[in-house]
Amino acid sequence: MIRRLFRFALKLCVVAGVGAAVSKVLERRRSAATDWSSSTEPWPPIDVPAATAPDLAPSGPDPAELGQDAEGEATQGGAIVGEEVVASAPQAGGDWIEPDDLGECAPSHPVKAKLGSGVFHLPGMANYERTKADRCYADAAGAEADGLRQAKR
């Protein structure tokens, strides 16, 4: 008799637990159905104070710094490749130049910098050869001046 009562209570607890779990799953699905991504109303604009707003000006050198005249023709400071003007001098942001398409630096600017990690690599370091640079610096001091740190190895 006690054994039968114990088995009945155990089965009742299992059924109640399964019922509670199903109830929670259905409640979560119901709350997920009110997802905001299905709304057709536009998001309200975010008010960003002018002091903290990012600089949205196009990056890159000024045509005057590249040696262009008013018509966009190259003068002494740059060369035209197709419709693009390629600078022969470092960019205006500091003593750095853009790497080539493969991420390799010119011999005049051998320091490879990765902007995502904020790290720069010097020639002879462990990962220098496999690093694809975002910027190339003439020396470590120029990279440190732009807020980058030297790689550990």
ZIJO-V723315 format. One line per field, one symbol per residue. phi: phi as a letter, one per 20 degrees, with the letter a starting at -180 (. if undefined). Layout:
phi: ???
This chain:
phi: .ffffffffffffffffffffffffffffffffefffefefffffeedgffdfffeffeoffgffeneefenefdfebcecmedddfdcffffreccffffeneefffceeeddffemccdegnfgdffefefebcdfbffffffenedfffc
